[in-house]
Amino acid sequence: MVAGAVGRPRRRPDMLFADRGHDHGKYRRLLRERGIRPVTAARGQPHGTGPGTFRRVVERTISWPPGFRRLRIRWERRDDIHEAFLGLAVRLITHRHVQRLCQGQ
C-alpha cells in the first residue's frame, strides 16, 4: 500500500493572471512568498493594459446563459428542472454559434 493522497500531486502555477480589482500590495506579496508571479493590470492605468486587454473566453461564455430570462432569476425550485433549462440554453448558444461560424464560409 502506498501512503499519500489519491490523484495527481498538486502543483503551484508559475503565474497568476488577475484584473485590476486584485491589484494590491498585500496580494502581490502573498503570491510572491509562494513563488507565484502575479500578472495583474495596474490600477489608475487606462484600460487596454495588462491581462485585461482581451476579455477571457471563459468569462464571456459564462455571461451568455443569463441572457435567457428563465435562467437570469431562478424560478424553479427543483434542481433537475433548472439544470435542464441550463442544458437547453447551452445547446441553443452552441447551435447559434455554429450557425454563425458556418455562414462565414
Buried (B, 14 or more C-beta within 10 A) or exposed (E): EEEEEEEEEEEEEEEBBBEBEBBBEEBBEEBEEEEBEBEBBEEEEEEEEBBBEEEEEEEEEEEBBEEBEBBEEEEBEEEEEBEEBBEBBBEBBEEEEEEEEEEEE
